Amino acid sequence: MTPPQKKLHLAVIGLGLIGGSFALALRRAGYVRHISGFDTDAEQAQQAVELGVIDQACTDIAATVAEAALILIAVPVGAIRQVFSEINGHLLPTALVMDAGSTKGSVIADFHAACADHIHQFIPAHPIAGIETSGVAAASADLYKNRTVILTPTGQQTNAALQHAQAAWQACGARTEHMQAEQHDVILATTSHLPHLLAFNLMQVLHGQHHQAELKACAGGGLRDFRRIAGSDPVMWRDIALANHTALCASLRAYINGLEQLATELDAGDDSALHQRFTQAQSLYRQLN
């Protein structure tokens, strides 16, 4: 990806894994000349400076974005409306604003409510690139390489804003796809949000039945693979679950129905039904790979 002729001032609100990795990737690509950042955790912001993730840690959001041509908001979706309120009226007329939230319908509604005068500058985005560790120390310039970033344009954005969003993520090494916000939320409820809820719940079930020493001694590869995402940020996932509750509850209830059918087959000793179920699941797994 060829960097812009004039390097940009980037502002990052939320200096964790996602925001920090975006900054590092664009710095390495030669896309930006200066990076300002803000985090509610002052120690995290200072660490971002020390690690070379940002150039300047600001003490308030308005100052962070005031001179920026490109802004990424990478905070939990439950906190994003307040950030939108604080950037309102402080943006350059040509600045591009993106979020990185895992839900899109709620984020677009929050932007309309808090920052409607800038809706033409806003491109909602969701990088499918998270890992179970968090914090700026985990940030990597390679996080988005060969990953997909879903853009859900509102229909009110300028063409320049959409082109800029695509170029910025491609400079990070990512592929961009467009999707309607409602479709995004339904799909992600099943492919991302539901697995996290299942992992969190599994850990609670295991804790209620066994001592920690027994769990460690008996944990095999299957448990390690399944429980990995239970190490994800609880605040972030609480906010995602609440923001996408309609689609997520539908996915969760479908999963519960499947478990009840499985329990019935087990109680009945129905080897044919179990074999058919497991064979079908294996086939679907191979198709996804």
C-alpha positions as CSV (number, residue, x, y, z in Angstrom):
1,M,0.0,0.0,0.0
2,T,1.5,3.3,-1.0
3,P,1.4,5.9,1.8
4,P,-0.3,9.2,1.2
5,Q,1.8,12.0,-0.4
6,K,1.3,14.0,2.8
7,K,1.7,12.0,6.0
8,L,-1.1,12.4,8.4
9,H,-1.7,13.3,12.1
10,L,-3.3,10.3,13.7
11,A,-5.3,10.4,16.9
12,V,-6.1,7.2,18.8
13,I,-8.6,7.2,21.7
14,G,-8.2,4.0,23.7
15,L,-4.6,2.8,23.8
16,G,-5.0,-0.9,24.2
17,L,-4.3,-3.8,21.8
18,I,-6.5,-2.6,19.0
19,G,-5.7,1.1,19.1
20,G,-2.0,0.5,19.8
21,S,-1.7,-1.9,16.9
22,F,-3.4,0.5,14.5
23,A,-0.9,3.2,15.4
24,L,2.1,0.9,15.1
25,A,1.0,-0.5,11.8
26,L,0.5,3.0,10.2
27,R,3.7,4.2,11.6
28,R,5.6,1.3,10.1
29,A,3.8,1.9,6.7
30,G,4.9,5.5,6.7
31,Y,1.3,6.6,6.7
32,V,1.5,9.0,9.6
33,R,3.8,11.8,10.8
34,H,2.5,12.3,14.3
35,I,0.4,10.2,16.6
36,S,-1.5,11.7,19.6
37,G,-3.3,9.4,22.0
38,F,-5.7,9.4,24.9
39,D,-6.6,6.8,27.5
40,T,-8.5,7.0,30.7
41,D,-5.6,5.1,32.3
42,A,-2.8,7.7,32.5
43,E,-0.2,4.9,33.1
44,Q,-1.4,3.1,30.0
45,A,-1.0,6.4,28.0
46,Q,2.5,7.0,29.3
47,Q,3.5,3.4,28.5
48,A,2.3,4.0,25.0
49,V,4.7,6.9,24.7
50,E,7.6,4.9,26.2
51,L,6.9,2.0,23.8
52,G,6.9,4.3,20.8
53,V,3.2,3.6,20.0
54,I,2.3,7.3,20.1
55,D,4.2,10.5,20.1
56,Q,2.1,12.5,22.5
57,A,-0.2,11.5,25.4
58,C,-3.0,14.1,25.8
59,T,-5.0,14.7,28.9
60,D,-8.3,15.2,27.2
61,I,-10.1,13.9,24.2
62,A,-10.8,17.3,22.5
63,A,-7.1,18.1,22.4
64,T,-6.2,14.6,21.1
65,V,-8.4,15.0,18.0
66,A,-8.1,18.8,17.4
67,E,-5.5,18.6,14.7
68,A,-5.9,15.0,13.5
69,A,-6.8,14.0,10.0
70,L,-7.5,10.4,11.0
71,I,-9.1,9.3,14.3
72,L,-9.6,5.8,15.6
73,I,-11.8,5.3,18.6
74,A,-10.9,1.9,20.2
75,V,-12.8,1.9,23.5
76,P,-15.4,-0.6,24.9
77,V,-18.7,0.0,23.1
78,G,-20.3,0.9,26.4
79,A,-18.0,3.9,26.6
80,I,-18.2,5.0,23.0
81,R,-21.1,7.4,23.2
82,Q,-19.3,9.6,25.8
83,V,-16.2,9.7,23.5
84,F,-18.4,10.8,20.5
85,S,-19.9,13.5,22.7
86,E,-16.4,14.8,23.6
87,I,-15.1,14.9,20.0
88,N,-18.2,16.7,18.8
89,G,-17.3,20.2,17.6
90,H,-13.6,19.5,17.8
91,L,-12.9,17.8,14.5
92,L,-11.2,19.2,11.4
93,P,-13.8,19.4,8.5
94,T,-11.9,16.8,6.5
95,A,-11.0,14.4,9.4
96,L,-12.0,10.8,9.2
97,V,-13.5,9.2,12.3
98,M,-13.6,5.4,12.7
99,D,-14.4,3.2,15.6
100,A,-13.2,-0.4,16.1
101,G,-16.2,-1.8,18.0
102,S,-17.5,-5.4,17.7
103,T,-21.1,-4.2,17.3
104,K,-22.1,-1.7,14.7
105,G,-25.8,-1.0,15.1
106,S,-25.4,0.4,18.6
107,V,-22.3,2.4,17.7
108,I,-24.0,4.1,14.7
109,A,-27.0,5.0,17.0
110,D,-24.6,6.4,19.5
111,F,-22.9,8.5,16.9
112,H,-26.2,9.9,15.6
113,A,-27.2,10.8,19.2
114,A,-23.9,12.4,20.2
115,C,-22.1,13.6,17.1
116,A,-24.7,13.9,14.3
117,D,-23.2,17.0,12.7
118,H,-20.1,14.9,11.8
119,I,-21.9,11.8,10.4
120,H,-20.5,12.4,6.9
121,Q,-17.0,12.0,8.4
122,F,-17.8,8.7,10.2
123,I,-17.0,5.1,8.9
124,P,-17.9,2.4,11.4
125,A,-15.2,-0.4,11.3
126,H,-14.6,-3.7,12.9
127,P,-11.2,-5.4,12.6
128,I,-11.5,-9.2,13.0
129,A,-8.2,-9.4,14.7
130,G,-8.5,-9.6,18.4
131,I,-6.5,-11.9,20.7
132,E,-7.2,-12.8,24.3
133,T,-4.5,-10.5,25.7
134,S,-5.1,-6.8,26.1
135,G,-3.3,-3.6,26.8
136,V,-0.8,-1.5,24.8
137,A,2.1,-3.8,25.7
138,A,0.4,-6.5,23.6
139,A,0.1,-4.2,20.6
140,S,1.7,-5.3,17.4
141,A,2.3,-3.8,13.9
142,D,1.4,-7.2,12.5
143,L,-2.0,-7.6,14.2
144,Y,-4.0,-6.7,11.1
145,K,-1.8,-8.3,8.5
146,N,-3.9,-10.5,6.2
147,R,-6.9,-10.0,8.5
148,T,-10.4,-8.8,7.5
149,V,-11.8,-5.4,8.6
150,I,-15.5,-5.0,8.1
151,L,-16.7,-1.5,7.2
152,T,-20.4,-0.7,7.7
153,P,-20.9,2.7,6.0
154,T,-23.9,4.6,7.2
155,G,-24.9,5.9,3.7
156,Q,-24.3,9.4,4.9
157,Q,-20.6,9.4,4.6
158,T,-18.6,11.2,1.8
159,N,-16.8,9.1,-0.8
160,A,-13.5,10.6,0.4
161,A,-14.1,9.3,3.9
162,L,-14.9,5.8,2.7
163,Q,-11.8,5.7,0.4
164,H,-9.6,7.0,3.2
165,A,-10.9,4.3,5.6
166,Q,-10.2,1.6,3.1
167,A,-6.7,3.0,2.4
168,A,-5.8,3.3,6.1
169,W,-6.7,-0.3,6.9
170,Q,-5.1,-1.6,3.8
171,A,-1.9,0.2,4.9
172,C,-2.1,-1.9,8.0
173,G,-2.0,-5.0,5.9
174,A,-5.7,-5.8,6.2
175,R,-8.4,-6.7,3.7
176,T,-11.6,-4.5,3.8
177,E,-15.1,-5.7,3.2
178,H,-18.4,-3.8,3.3
179,M,-21.5,-4.9,5.1
180,Q,-24.8,-3.6,6.4
181,A,-24.6,-2.9,10.2
182,E,-27.6,-5.2,10.9
183,Q,-26.1,-8.0,8.9
184,H,-22.8,-7.6,10.7
185,D,-24.3,-7.8,14.1
186,V,-26.3,-11.0,13.3
187,I,-23.3,-12.7,11.8
188,L,-20.9,-11.6,14.6
189,A,-23.3,-12.7,17.3
190,T,-22.8,-16.3,16.1
191,T,-19.2,-16.3,14.9
192,S,-17.6,-14.2,17.7
193,H,-19.9,-13.1,20.5
194,L,-21.6,-16.5,21.2
195,P,-18.2,-18.4,21.4
196,H,-17.0,-15.9,24.0
197,L,-20.1,-16.3,26.1
198,L,-19.8,-20.1,26.0
199,A,-16.1,-19.9,27.0
200,F,-16.9,-17.6,30.0
201,N,-19.7,-19.9,31.1
202,L,-17.7,-23.1,30.7
203,M,-15.1,-21.7,33.1
204,Q,-17.8,-21.0,35.7
205,V,-19.2,-24.5,35.3
206,L,-15.8,-26.1,35.7
207,H,-15.0,-23.9,38.7
208,G,-18.2,-25.0,40.4
209,Q,-17.5,-28.7,39.9
210,H,-13.7,-29.1,40.5
211,H,-10.8,-27.7,42.4
212,Q,-8.3,-25.7,40.5
213,A,-5.5,-28.3,41.1
214,E,-7.7,-31.0,39.5
215,L,-8.5,-28.8,36.5
216,K,-4.9,-28.1,35.8
217,A,-3.9,-31.8,36.1
218,C,-6.7,-33.0,33.9
219,A,-6.9,-30.3,31.3
220,G,-6.3,-31.6,27.8
221,G,-5.9,-29.8,24.5
222,G,-9.6,-29.6,23.9
223,L,-10.2,-27.6,27.1
224,R,-7.2,-25.4,26.5
225,D,-8.5,-24.5,23.0
226,F,-12.0,-23.8,24.2
227,R,-11.1,-21.8,27.3
228,R,-8.5,-19.6,25.6
229,I,-10.9,-16.8,24.8
230,A,-12.2,-16.7,28.4
231,G,-9.1,-14.7,29.1
232,S,-10.5,-11.8,27.1
233,D,-11.3,-8.4,28.7
234,P,-14.5,-8.8,30.8
235,V,-15.5,-5.1,30.4
236,M,-15.2,-5.2,26.7
237,W,-17.3,-8.4,26.4
238,R,-19.9,-7.3,28.9
239,D,-20.4,-4.2,26.7
240,I,-20.5,-6.2,23.5
241,A,-23.1,-8.6,24.9
242,L,-25.4,-5.8,26.1
243,A,-25.0,-3.8,22.9
244,N,-25.8,-6.8,20.6
245,H,-28.2,-8.5,23.0
246,T,-31.0,-9.1,20.5
247,A,-29.0,-11.0,17.9
248,L,-26.9,-12.6,20.6
249,C,-29.9,-13.9,22.6
250,A,-31.3,-15.5,19.4
251,S,-28.0,-17.3,18.8
252,L,-27.7,-18.3,22.4
253,R,-31.2,-19.8,22.5
254,A,-30.5,-21.7,19.2
255,Y,-27.4,-23.1,20.9
256,I,-29.4,-24.1,24.0
257,N,-31.9,-25.9,21.9
258,G,-29.1,-27.8,20.3
259,L,-27.7,-28.8,23.7
260,E,-31.1,-30.0,24.8
261,Q,-31.4,-32.2,21.7
262,L,-27.9,-33.5,22.3
263,A,-28.8,-34.4,26.0
264,T,-31.9,-36.2,24.8
265,E,-29.9,-38.3,22.3
266,L,-27.4,-39.1,25.1
267,D,-30.1,-40.1,27.6
268,A,-31.6,-42.4,24.9
269,G,-28.3,-43.9,24.0
270,D,-29.0,-43.0,20.4
271,D,-25.7,-43.9,18.8
272,S,-27.0,-43.3,15.2
273,A,-28.2,-39.8,16.0
274,L,-24.9,-39.0,17.8
275,H,-22.8,-40.3,15.0
276,Q,-24.9,-38.3,12.5
277,R,-24.5,-35.2,14.6
278,F,-20.8,-35.5,15.0
279,T,-20.2,-36.4,11.4
280,Q,-22.1,-33.4,10.2
281,A,-20.2,-31.1,12.6
282,Q,-16.9,-32.5,11.3
283,S,-18.0,-31.8,7.7
284,L,-19.0,-28.2,8.6
285,Y,-15.7,-27.7,10.3
286,R,-13.8,-28.8,7.3
287,Q,-15.8,-26.5,5.0
288,L,-15.0,-23.5,7.2
289,N,-11.3,-24.3,7.1
